[in-house]
């Protein structure tokens, strides 16, 4: 009964200690607190995630962080008093005794009941919500995705858990799950019987953290409160008013802290032997594919085969698990759900991963395999501030939007939507950072501009037709979530680049008139040559040489060189265009009489001695159609060549020669490298995105190579967006990025964590005075920006940092200490910086 009033219990550190803390300030700062500040004694049990004492004596956890926020308003300092006891029950009893005796002023994580309200003082506002939750083993088969499709759910729970049992029964009833309970007398028994496979999950509260388990579902929320001893209304009333202010100024704080401490994800996506056997033995799956969404997915016009990112991910699923797929092209329909049923498919590729699409099409979504920032593509003659009143173009699979809102025009494909915006038939449409650059690069879309929608991102997933096989959804989810980032990038880059054959086709479409005129001119030249040949053989020969030179100049415009290697004679012949279009030169070669080509004798040995093995193979014995090679040109420039070669055989199949061409591909390689950069950088500022920054900074921190970690936040940035508009706000963010680039070294890591928050991880040691000087310079300069009327404004910055001086640390601990320093800077008046030394130093 006593434990029922506490939300969660976990093993505590031995001993009973009392310590003071306020926002994890440094010794000097906390020691100089004004005499009038109130010291609030907080009783606690050491609970992982809720409130726990770290090895360095500092505190962390949901309750601690919330108390830090309270202190920003009240100016309180805290004295944390740990409850003594050997067992959970003993510590819980001691904690309530401390409250009853007035030994502490506050305790947290208390649920409300009428009986407890007569014993203790409660505020009206809670500071968090706890949920009844199902915890599944990390390596088990139960996941958040397949839980509701299992049919039967086996749950280990306390025999005496009456209320949570009722909540579990209601949850299963609402999700059409047959519940089988595994009754247990202790939590250790619940863990053991779940890990052995006797139960699929165990029942507990979501604010508990269990190693080896992840949260598969949570439901039945109940608030928890701070309480004070009976009669101590003064402190409760002040706390209640402060919680109300926090809820008004930062309404997402509780969700943010809950995600930070209790929603850690499980990253073990290895398939079990049973799952691999299931995938290999599964019948071929019919995959429906929507209209063209290059480079995500499209069909080759010649072969009709699927290509794009979706194709690459399907190939990955086949290679990794043995799944087999049959591709079905979905025909256009005003009723997308009906089109899917008519095609009799098992799953659909390229689905927008959101609830509206899932429910309207009656599909269960897999984990997303592609995430991109959303872009607004609009006609350059349209004012972006007038979008709500303008005409929106959408592809046909989103035609259901036209029924819910007006001023929408439906087109067959996204490409058609972009063309409509370019031609003025529509005013704007939505694309992402992959599709928009692709279509604008291949089409004549000179009238469109793009605007990043910084608050929105689009995700693409597979949709499984319901009812779905839980085992199949589990296998696909694990594979997609476990797809290595390098392989994911490779799939994206291979499909985002426009291949050369498609470029030629687009060139022909865009220059039909010029090509037709060229063909007519060529035909006339041939007729003239034939006529001259009939008149006189002598003059015909001379004319042919003149025309040959003319064609040589014309071919020189193509930026290509042809070659032929004869295996019998060991000679290489390479065409020799005039002027700047010479791509590759052959040392020790001879020029033909008319200068149209060069010939190299003993070519195999000559190339082997002057070039790398890949170039030798490309010219003399190609193993693949195209080989990309770095090359130093005659003018000293470094660049890239693509050698496209084909082996020629005789009637008996014996190789006799190699023919092909050499193309300079500097622009294509630069484009590929630019795409790689885009995948790891923030689209608005060009800085590292939060995921890449966290990965690279974490490596420097763990290896002890980081000099310092700084978190920079724009002061009162919300007022910039509210007053001057989001375009001015985006300009201020870009100016902030420029300021940070100018203040730090080229090899230092600078990233945008999201919104108006930035971070810097100094690569290598830095003198303390230099670090202070750079931070002071940033604070002193501030950030200047202009609004839409070109009026100048400025915004100040606050910096919190931790100086490491070669000490190794986890990203999380360094980030928390820097974040706490930032809180101090904000609390002390903003427009300043606070640098702490790493904890323990």
C-alpha positions in Angstrom: 0.0 0.0 0.0 2.8 2.3 0.8 4.6 1.7 -2.4 1.4 2.5 -4.4 1.9 6.1 -3.6 5.3 6.2 -5.3 5.5 5.9 -9.1 8.7 3.9 -9.4 11.4 2.4 -7.2 15.0 1.4 -8.2 18.1 0.4 -6.2 19.6 3.4 -4.4 23.3 4.3 -3.8 24.4 3.0 -0.4 24.5 5.4 2.6 22.4 8.5 3.5 23.7 11.8 2.2 22.6 15.4 2.0 24.0 17.7 -0.6 23.2 21.1 -2.1 22.8 21.8 -5.8 21.4 24.5 -8.0 21.4 23.9 -11.8 24.8 22.2 -11.4 26.6 25.5 -10.9 30.3 25.7 -10.2 31.5 25.8 -6.6 32.2 29.6 -6.8 28.8 30.4 -8.2 26.8 28.3 -5.8 29.0 29.5 -2.9 28.2 33.1 -3.6 24.4 32.8 -3.5 22.6 35.8 -1.9 21.7 35.3 1.7 18.0 35.9 1.0 17.7 32.9 -1.3 15.5 30.1 0.0 17.1 26.7 0.6 14.5 24.0 -0.1 15.2 20.5 1.2 14.1 17.9 -1.3 13.7 14.3 -0.2 14.5 11.6 -2.8 15.1 8.0 -3.6 17.9 7.4 -6.1 15.9 6.4 -9.2 17.5 6.0 -12.6 16.0 8.6 -15.0 13.9 10.3 -12.3 16.6 11.6 -9.9 20.0 10.1 -9.4 23.3 11.1 -8.1 26.2 10.8 -10.6 29.7 9.6 -9.8 31.0 13.2 -9.6 28.4 14.2 -7.0 26.1 16.1 -9.5 22.5 15.2 -10.1 20.5 14.3 -13.2 17.0 13.1 -14.1 13.5 14.2 -14.9 12.7 15.6 -11.4 16.1 17.2 -11.0 15.8 19.0 -14.4 12.3 20.2 -13.6 13.4 21.6 -10.3 16.2 23.4 -12.1 13.5 25.1 -14.3 11.5 26.0 -11.2 14.6 27.6 -9.7 14.9 29.9 -12.7 11.7 31.5 -11.6 11.9 31.3 -7.8 15.6 31.7 -7.1 15.5 28.6 -4.8 18.6 26.6 -4.0 18.2 22.9 -3.1 19.5 20.6 -0.5 18.9 17.0 -1.6 18.3 14.5 1.2 18.4 10.8 0.3 16.1 8.4 2.1 18.0 5.6 4.0 17.1 1.9 3.8 18.3 -1.4 2.5 15.2 -2.3 0.5 12.8 -0.4 -1.7 10.1 -0.6 1.0 12.4 0.6 3.7 13.5 3.6 1.6 9.8 4.4 0.7 8.8 4.3 4.4 11.8 6.5 5.4 10.9 9.0 2.6 7.4 9.4 3.9 8.6 9.6 7.5 10.9 12.5 6.5 7.9 14.3 5.1 5.7 13.6 8.1 8.4 14.8 10.5 9.1 18.0 8.5 12.7 16.9 7.8 12.3 17.9 4.1 10.2 20.6 2.4 9.4 18.7 -0.8 9.1 15.3 -2.3 8.3 14.4 -5.9 6.8 11.5 -7.9 3.6 11.3 -5.8 0.3 10.3 -7.2 -2.9 11.9 -5.9 -5.6 10.3 -3.8 -8.1 11.8 -1.4 -6.5 9.9 1.5 -3.0 11.3 0.7 -4.4 14.8 0.2 -5.5 14.8 3.9 -1.9 14.0 4.9 0.1 16.2 2.6 -0.2 19.5 0.7 -0.7 19.0 -3.1 -0.4 21.7 -5.8 -3.1 21.9 -8.4 -0.6 21.4 -11.3 1.3 18.2 -11.8 4.8 18.2 -13.2 4.6 15.0 -15.2 2.6 12.1 -16.5 3.3 8.4 -15.9 1.8 5.6 -17.9 1.2 2.0 -17.5 3.7 0.4 -19.9 4.6 -2.9 -21.5 8.4 -3.7 -21.6 9.7 -6.2 -24.1 13.1 -7.8 -24.2 15.6 -6.0 -26.6 16.2 -9.2 -28.6 12.6 -10.4 -28.5 10.0 -10.5 -31.3 7.6 -8.0 -29.8 7.9 -4.4 -31.0 5.9 -1.2 -31.1 5.1 -1.9 -34.7 3.8 -5.5 -34.5 2.2 -5.4 -31.1 -1.4 -4.7 -32.2 -1.2 -7.4 -35.0 -0.2 -10.3 -32.8 -3.6 -11.6 -31.8 -2.5 -13.0 -28.5 -0.4 -11.1 -25.9 1.3 -12.8 -22.9 2.1 -10.4 -20.1 3.9 -11.0 -16.8 2.5 -8.9 -14.0 2.2 -8.8 -10.2 -0.6 -11.0 -8.8 -1.7 -8.0 -6.6 -1.7 -5.4 -9.4 -5.4 -4.7 -9.5 -5.6 -1.3 -11.1 -2.9 -1.9 -13.7 -4.4 -5.2 -14.6 -7.7 -3.4 -15.3 -5.9 -0.9 -17.5 -4.1 -3.7 -19.4 -7.3 -5.5 -20.0 -8.9 -2.4 -21.4 -5.9 -1.7 -23.6 -6.1 -5.3 -25.0 -9.8 -5.1 -25.5 -9.5 -1.8 -27.4 -6.8 -3.3 -29.7 -8.5 -6.7 -30.3 -5.8 -8.6 -28.4 -6.4 -11.8 -26.5 -4.7 -11.4 -23.1 -2.8 -14.2 -21.3 -1.4 -13.2 -17.9 1.7 -14.7 -16.3 1.1 -14.2 -12.6 4.3 -13.3 -10.6 5.1 -12.5 -7.0 8.2 -10.3 -7.5 9.7 -8.1 -10.2 12.7 -10.4 -10.5 10.3 -13.2 -11.4 8.6 -11.0 -14.0 11.9 -10.3 -15.7 13.0 -13.9 -15.6 9.8 -15.3 -17.1 9.8 -12.7 -19.8 13.4 -13.2 -20.8 12.8 -17.0 -20.9 10.0 -16.5 -23.5 7.2 -17.6 -21.2 5.8 -14.0 -21.5 6.1 -11.6 -24.4 6.3 -8.5 -22.1 6.2 -7.4 -18.5 3.9 -4.7 -17.0 5.3 -1.7 -15.2 5.4 2.1 -15.3 7.1 3.9 -18.1 9.3 6.0 -15.8 11.1 2.9 -14.7 14.1 2.0 -16.8 15.0 -1.7 -17.2 18.3 -2.7 -18.8 17.8 -5.2 -21.6 14.2 -4.1 -22.2 12.5 -1.5 -24.4 9.0 0.0 -24.1 6.6 -1.6 -26.6 3.5 0.3 -25.6 2.2 2.8 -23.0 -1.3 3.8 -21.9 -3.5 4.9 -19.0 -1.7 8.1 -18.1 -1.8 9.4 -14.5 -0.2 12.7 -13.2 2.4 12.9 -10.5 3.0 15.8 -8.2 5.4 17.5 -5.7 4.0 17.4 -2.2 4.9 19.2 1.0 4.3 18.4 4.7 0.8 19.0 6.0 0.2 22.8 6.7 3.1 24.0 4.5 0.9 25.8 1.9 3.3 28.7 1.3 5.9 26.6 -0.5 3.3 24.6 -2.4 1.4 27.7 -3.5 4.6 29.3 -4.8 5.6 26.0 -6.6 2.1 25.7 -8.0 2.2 29.2 -9.5 5.7 28.5 -10.9 4.5 25.2 -12.6 1.7 27.2 -14.2 4.1 29.8 -15.6 6.4 27.0 -16.9 3.4 25.3 -18.6 2.6 28.7 -20.3 6.1 29.6 -21.4 7.3 26.1 -22.3 4.3 23.8 -22.8 6.5 21.0 -24.3 8.9 20.8 -21.4 7.3 17.7 -19.8 7.3 15.9 -23.1 10.9 16.9 -23.8 12.1 15.6 -20.4 10.1 12.4 -20.8 11.7 11.8 -24.2 15.1 12.6 -22.8 15.0 10.2 -19.9 12.5 7.5 -20.6 12.1 7.0 -24.3 15.6 5.7 -25.3 15.4 3.5 -28.4 16.7 0.0 -28.8 19.2 -0.2 -31.6 19.7 -4.0 -31.9 18.1 -4.9 -35.2 19.8 -8.3 -35.8 17.4 -10.9 -37.2 17.0 -14.1 -35.3 17.4 -17.5 -36.9 13.6 -18.0 -36.9 13.1 -14.6 -38.5 15.7 -15.3 -41.2 14.0 -18.7 -41.9 10.6 -17.0 -42.1 11.9 -14.5 -44.7 13.6 -17.0 -46.9 10.7 -19.3 -47.0 8.1 -16.6 -47.6 6.2 -16.5 -50.9 7.0 -13.7 -53.3 5.5 -10.4 -52.2 3.6 -8.3 -54.7 4.8 -4.7 -54.3 2.6 -1.9 -55.7 4.5 1.2 -56.8 2.9 4.7 -57.2 3.4 7.2 -60.0 6.9 8.5 -60.9 8.7 10.1 -57.9 12.2 10.3 -59.2 14.7 9.7 -57.8 12.7 7.8 -55.1 11.0 5.5 -57.6 10.1 5.4 -61.3 9.9 2.9 -64.2 12.4 2.7 -67.0 10.6 3.8 -70.2 12.4 1.2 -72.3 12.5 -1.9 -70.0 9.6 -1.1 -67.7 11.7 -2.1 -64.7 11.5 -0.3 -61.4 14.5 2.0 -60.5 15.2 4.5 -57.8 15.7 4.4 -54.0 12.7 2.1 -53.4 14.3 -0.4 -55.8 17.6 -0.2 -53.9 15.9 -0.8 -50.6 14.0 -3.8 -52.0 17.3 -5.3 -53.3 18.8 -4.7 -49.8 15.9 -6.6 -48.2 16.4 -9.5 -50.7 20.1 -9.7 -50.1 20.0 -9.5 -46.3 17.0 -11.7 -45.6 16.1 -13.6 -48.8 12.7 -11.9 -49.3 11.4 -12.1 -52.9 9.4 -9.3 -54.6 7.2 -8.9 -57.7 6.8 -5.3 -58.8 3.3 -4.1 -59.8 2.8 -0.6 -61.3 -0.3 1.0 -59.8 -2.6 2.7 -62.3 -4.0 6.1 -61.6 -7.3 6.2 -59.8 -9.4 8.8 -58.0 -9.7 6.2 -55.2 -6.2 5.2 -54.2 -7.4 2.6 -51.7 -9.5 1.0 -54.4 -6.6 1.0 -56.8 -4.4 -0.9 -54.2 -7.1 -3.5 -53.7 -7.7 -3.9 -57.4 -4.0 -4.5 -58.0 -4.0 -7.4 -55.4 -0.7 -6.3 -53.9 0.8 -7.2 -50.5 2.6 -3.9 -49.9 3.0 -0.5 -51.5 6.4 1.3 -51.9 7.0 5.0 -51.6 4.2 5.8 -49.2 4.3 9.1 -47.3 4.8 7.8 -43.7 2.0 9.7 -41.9 -1.1 8.7 -40.1 -3.6 10.3 -42.6 -2.1 8.3 -45.5 -2.0 5.1 -43.4 -5.6 5.2 -42.3 -7.1 6.5 -45.6 -5.4 3.6 -47.5 -5.9 1.0 -44.8 -2.1 0.3 -44.7 0.3 -0.6 -41.8 3.5 1.5 -42.2 7.0 0.1 -41.9 9.9 2.1 -40.5 10.8 4.9 -42.9 13.6 4.2 -45.3 14.0 7.8 -46.5 13.8 11.1 -44.6 14.2 14.5 -46.3 13.4 18.1 -45.5 10.3 19.5 -47.1 10.6 22.2 -49.7 8.0 24.6 -51.0 8.5 25.0 -54.8 6.7 28.2 -56.0 6.5 30.4 -59.1 9.0 33.2 -58.8 6.3 35.8 -59.5 4.3 34.7 -56.3 4.7 36.4 -52.9 5.5 33.6 -50.4 3.4 35.4 -47.7 0.3 34.8 -49.9 0.6 31.0 -50.1 -2.7 30.4 -48.1 -4.7 32.1 -50.8 -2.8 30.6 -53.8 -3.4 27.5 -55.9 -1.7 24.3 -54.8 -0.6 21.5 -57.2 -0.6 17.9 -55.8 0.1 14.5 -57.5 -2.9 12.2 -58.0 -2.1 9.9 -55.0 -2.8 12.9 -52.7 -6.0 13.8 -54.6 -8.0 13.2 -51.4 -6.8 16.6 -50.1 -8.9 18.2 -52.8 -12.0 17.0 -51.0 -11.0 18.6 -47.7 -9.8 22.0 -48.9 -10.3 24.1 -52.0 -7.9 25.7 -54.5 -6.1 22.5 -55.2 -5.2 21.1 -58.7 -4.5 17.4 -59.2 -1.8 16.2 -61.7 -0.6 12.8 -62.8 3.0 13.1 -61.3 5.1 15.4 -59.2 7.0 16.3 -62.3 3.7 17.5 -63.8 3.1 19.6 -60.6 6.4 21.3 -61.0 5.8 22.0 -64.6 2.4 23.5 -63.8 4.0 25.8 -61.2 6.7 26.8 -63.7 4.1 27.6 -66.4 1.8 29.5 -64.0 -1.0 27.0 -64.1 -0.5 26.5 -60.3 1.2 28.8 -57.8 3.1 26.3 -55.6 3.6 22.7 -54.7 5.5 20.6 -52.2 8.6 18.5 -52.8 11.7 17.5 -50.8 15.4 18.0 -50.9 15.8 15.0 -53.2 12.9 15.2 -55.7 13.0 19.0 -56.2 16.7 19.3 -57.2 16.3 16.2 -59.4 13.5 17.6 -61.5 14.8 21.1 -61.7 18.1 19.8 -63.0 16.5 17.7 -65.8 13.7 20.1 -66.8 13.5 23.6 -68.2 12.1 25.1 -65.0 13.4 28.6 -65.0 10.4 30.2 -63.3 10.5 28.3 -60.0 12.1 29.0 -56.7 12.4 26.8 -53.5 11.9 27.7 -49.9 12.8 25.4 -47.1 10.0 24.6 -44.7 12.2 24.3 -41.6 9.5 22.9 -39.4 8.6 20.0 -41.6 10.2 16.8 -42.9 8.8 14.1 -45.2 9.4 10.4 -44.6 8.9 7.6 -47.0 8.1 4.0 -46.0 6.5 0.8 -47.2 2.8 0.3 -46.5 1.5 -3.2 -45.9 -2.0 -4.1 -46.8 -4.1 -5.1 -43.8 -4.4 -7.5 -42.2 -0.6 -7.6 -42.1 1.6 -10.6 -41.1 3.2 -9.5 -37.8 6.4 -11.5 -38.5 6.8 -9.9 -42.0 6.4 -6.4 -40.6 8.9 -7.2 -37.8 11.5 -8.5 -40.3 11.1 -5.5 -42.6 11.2 -3.0 -39.7 14.4 -4.5 -38.3 16.1 -4.5 -41.7 15.1 -0.9 -42.5 16.1 0.4 -39.1 19.4 -1.5 -39.2 20.3 -0.3 -42.7 23.9 1.0 -42.3 24.1 4.7 -43.0 26.9 4.2 -45.6 24.7 1.8 -47.6 21.7 4.1 -47.2 23.8 6.9 -48.6 25.1 4.7 -51.4 21.5 3.8 -52.4 20.5 7.5 -52.4 23.5 8.8 -54.4 23.4 6.0 -57.0 19.8 7.0 -57.8 19.9 10.7 -57.3 22.4 11.3 -60.1 21.1 11.5 -63.6 22.7 8.8 -65.8 24.3 9.8 -69.0 21.8 8.1 -71.3 19.0 10.0 -69.7 20.9 13.2 -70.1 21.2 12.5 -73.8 17.5 11.8 -74.1 16.6 15.0 -72.3 19.1 16.9 -74.5 17.3 15.6 -77.6 13.9 16.5 -76.2 15.0 20.1 -75.4 16.8 20.6 -78.8 14.5 18.9 -81.3 14.6 21.8 -83.7 18.4 22.2 -83.6 18.9 18.5 -84.1 16.4 18.4 -87.0 18.2 21.3 -88.7 21.5 19.5 -88.1 20.2 16.3 -89.7 18.8 18.2 -92.7 22.1 20.0 -93.1 24.0 16.8 -92.8 21.8 15.2 -95.4 22.3 18.1 -97.8 26.1 17.8 -97.3 26.0 14.1 -98.2 23.9 14.8 -101.3 26.4 17.5 -102.4 29.3 15.1 -101.8 27.7 12.4 -103.8 27.1 14.8 -106.7 30.7 16.0 -106.6 31.9 12.4 -106.5 29.9 11.6 -109.6 31.4 14.6 -111.4 35.0 13.9 -110.6 36.9 11.4 -108.5 39.8 13.7 -107.9 37.8 16.6 -106.6 35.7 14.1 -104.6 38.8 13.0 -102.7 39.8 16.5 -101.9 36.2 17.4 -100.8 36.1 14.3 -98.6 39.2 15.4 -96.7 37.7 18.8 -96.2 34.5 17.4 -94.9 36.5 15.0 -92.6 38.1 18.0 -91.0 34.7 19.6 -90.6 33.3 16.6 -88.9 36.4 16.4 -86.7 35.7 19.9 -85.4 32.0 19.1 -85.0 32.9 16.0 -82.9 35.3 18.1 -80.8 32.3 19.9 -79.5 31.0 16.7 -77.8 33.7 16.7 -75.2 34.5 13.0 -75.9 37.3 11.0 -77.4 36.9 7.6 -79.1 39.5 4.8 -78.9 40.2 1.3 -80.2 42.7 -1.1 -78.8 43.8 -4.0 -81.1 44.9 -7.1 -79.2 46.5 -8.7 -82.2 48.7 -5.6 -82.9 48.9 -4.3 -79.4 48.1 -0.8 -80.7 45.8 1.9 -79.3 44.2 4.5 -81.5 42.6 7.5 -79.9 40.7 10.3 -81.7 42.4 13.6 -81.7 39.9 16.6 -81.6 41.4 20.0 -82.0 41.6 22.8 -79.5 40.5 22.7 -75.9 38.4 19.5 -76.3 41.4 17.2 -76.1 40.7 15.2 -73.0 43.4 12.5 -72.7 46.8 12.6 -74.2 49.1 9.6 -75.0 52.8 10.0 -74.4 55.1 8.4 -77.0 52.2 8.2 -79.6 52.3 9.1 -83.3 49.8 11.4 -85.0 48.0 10.3 -88.2 48.6 12.0 -91.5 45.4 14.0 -91.3 45.8 14.7 -87.6 42.4 13.1 -86.7 43.8 10.5 -84.4 46.9 9.3 -82.5 48.3 5.8 -82.5 50.4 4.1 -79.7 52.4 1.0 -80.5 53.3 -1.6 -77.7 50.3 0.0 -75.9 50.0 -2.6 -73.1 53.5 -2.0 -71.8 53.4 1.8 -72.4 50.1 2.2 -70.5 51.3 -0.1 -67.7 54.4 1.9 -67.1 52.8 5.3 -67.0 49.3 4.7 -65.5 47.6 2.8 -62.7 46.2 -0.8 -63.2 42.6 0.4 -63.5 43.3 2.5 -66.6 45.3 -0.3 -68.1 42.3 -2.7 -67.6 39.8 -0.1 -68.9 41.7 0.3 -72.2 43.0 -3.3 -72.8 40.8 -5.8 -70.9 37.7 -4.2 -69.4 35.8 -6.1 -66.7 33.0 -3.5 -66.5 31.4 -1.1 -68.9 32.5 2.2 -67.2 35.6 3.0 -65.1 35.9 6.4 -63.3 39.5 7.5 -62.7 41.3 10.5 -61.3 43.5 12.2 -63.9 46.0 15.0 -64.2 45.5 16.9 -67.4 48.2 18.5 -69.6 47.5 22.0 -68.1 48.3 20.6 -64.6 44.6 20.5 -63.4 43.3 17.5 -61.5 40.1 16.0 -62.7 38.2 12.9 -63.4 37.8 10.7 -66.5 35.2 8.1 -67.3 36.5 5.3 -69.7 33.5 3.6 -71.3 34.8 0.4 -73.0 33.4 -2.7 -74.6 35.1 -5.9 -75.6 34.7 -7.0 -79.2 34.8 -10.7 -80.1 35.0 -12.7 -83.3 32.4 -15.3 -84.4 34.1 -17.9 -82.1 33.8 -15.6 -79.1 37.5 -14.8 -78.9 38.3 -11.2 -77.9 39.9 -9.3 -80.7 39.7 -5.6 -79.7 38.4 -3.1 -77.2 36.4 0.0 -78.4 35.0 2.8 -76.3 35.2 6.5 -75.5 36.8 8.8 -72.9 34.6 11.4 -71.2 35.6 14.1 -68.7 33.2 14.0 -65.7 34.4 16.7 -63.3 30.9 18.3 -63.0 29.3 14.9 -62.2 31.8 14.0 -59.5 31.4 17.4 -58.0 27.6 17.0 -58.0 28.0 13.6 -56.3 30.2 15.0 -53.6 27.8 17.9 -53.1 24.9 15.4 -52.6 27.1 13.6 -49.9 27.7 17.0 -48.2 23.9 17.7 -48.3 23.1 14.5 -46.5 25.2 15.5 -43.5 24.5 19.2 -43.4 21.6 21.5 -42.3 19.8 22.7 -45.3 19.2 26.3 -44.0 22.7 27.2 -42.5 25.0 24.7 -44.2 26.3 23.6 -40.8 26.5 20.0 -39.7 23.0 18.7 -38.9 22.3 17.5 -35.4 22.8 13.8 -36.1 26.2 14.2 -37.9 27.4 16.7 -35.2 26.4 14.3 -32.4 28.2 11.4 -34.1 31.4 13.3 -34.8 31.5 15.2 -31.6 30.8 12.0 -29.7 33.9 10.4 -31.2 36.1 13.4 -30.3 34.8 13.5 -26.8 35.1 9.7 -26.1 38.7 9.7 -27.5 39.7 12.7 -25.4 40.4 14.9 -28.4 37.9 17.6 -27.7 39.1 20.9 -26.3 35.6 22.1 -25.3 31.9 21.7 -26.1 29.8 24.9 -26.4 26.0 25.3 -26.8 24.9 28.6 -28.3 21.3 29.8 -28.2 19.7 32.9 -29.7 18.1 35.0 -26.9 14.3 35.5 -27.3 14.4 34.2 -30.8 10.7 33.5 -30.9 10.0 37.2 -30.9 12.1 37.5 -34.1 9.8 35.1 -35.9 6.6 36.6 -34.4 7.7 40.2 -35.1 9.6 40.1 -38.4 8.4 36.8 -40.0 10.0 33.4 -40.6 12.1 34.6 -43.6 13.8 37.2 -41.3 14.2 34.5 -38.7 15.9 32.2 -41.2 18.2 35.1 -42.2 19.1 35.6 -38.5 19.9 31.9 -38.2 22.2 32.0 -41.3 24.0 35.1 -39.9 24.5 33.2 -36.6 26.1 30.3 -38.6 28.4 32.8 -40.3 29.4 34.3 -37.0 30.3 30.9 -35.5 32.3 30.0 -38.6 34.3 33.1 -38.3 35.0 32.7 -34.6 36.4 29.1 -34.7 39.0 27.1 -36.5 38.3 25.3 -39.8 38.7 21.9 -38.2 36.3 22.6 -35.3 32.9 21.0 -35.5 30.0 23.5 -35.8 26.4 22.2 -36.0 22.8 23.3 -35.8 21.0 21.2 -33.2 17.6 22.5 -34.2 15.6 25.7 -34.1 17.8 28.5 -32.8 20.2 26.2 -30.9 23.8 25.6 -32.2 26.8 23.7 -30.9 30.6 23.8 -31.3 33.0 21.0 -30.5 36.6 22.2 -30.6 38.8 19.6 -32.3 42.0 19.5 -30.2 43.1 21.5 -27.2 42.7 25.3 -26.9 44.1 27.7 -24.3 41.5 28.9 -21.8 42.2 32.5 -22.5 41.7 32.0 -26.2 38.4 30.1 -25.6 37.2 33.0 -23.4 38.3 35.6 -26.0 36.4 33.8 -28.8 33.2 33.5 -26.7 33.5 37.1 -25.6 33.9 38.2 -29.3 30.7 36.3 -30.3 28.7 37.8 -27.4 30.1 41.2 -28.1 29.2 41.2 -31.8 25.8 39.6 -31.6 23.9 38.8 -34.8 22.7 41.5 -37.2 19.9 40.7 -39.7 17.4 42.5 -41.9 13.7 42.1 -42.2 11.6 42.0 -45.4 11.7 45.8 -45.5 15.6 45.8 -45.3 15.4 47.3 -41.9 18.3 46.2 -39.7 17.8 44.4 -36.4 20.0 42.4 -34.1 19.7 39.5 -31.7 21.9 38.6 -28.8 23.4 35.2 -28.0 24.0 33.2 -24.8 26.7 30.5 -24.6 27.1 27.6 -22.2 30.2 25.4 -22.4 32.4 22.8 -20.8 36.2 22.9 -21.1 37.6 19.4 -21.3 41.4 19.9 -21.8 41.9 16.4 -23.2 39.6 14.6 -20.7 37.4 11.9 -22.3 33.6 12.2 -21.8 30.4 10.8 -23.3 28.5 13.2 -25.6 25.5 13.0 -23.2 27.4 14.0 -20.1 29.3 16.8 -21.8 26.1 18.1 -23.5 24.3 18.1 -20.1 27.0 20.1 -18.4 27.2 22.6 -21.3 23.4 22.8 -21.3 23.4 23.5 -17.6 26.0 26.2 -18.1 23.7 27.7 -20.8 20.8 27.7 -18.2 23.1 29.8 -16.0 23.9 32.3 -18.7 20.2 32.6 -19.5 19.3 33.0 -15.8 22.0 35.6 -15.2 20.5 38.0 -17.8 21.3 36.4 -21.2 23.7 38.0 -23.7 26.7 36.3 -21.9 28.6 33.1 -21.7 29.4 30.7 -18.9 32.3 28.2 -19.2 32.7 25.3 -16.8 35.5 22.8 -16.4 34.6 19.3 -17.1 33.1 17.4 -14.2 35.7 15.7 -12.1 38.6 18.1 -13.2 
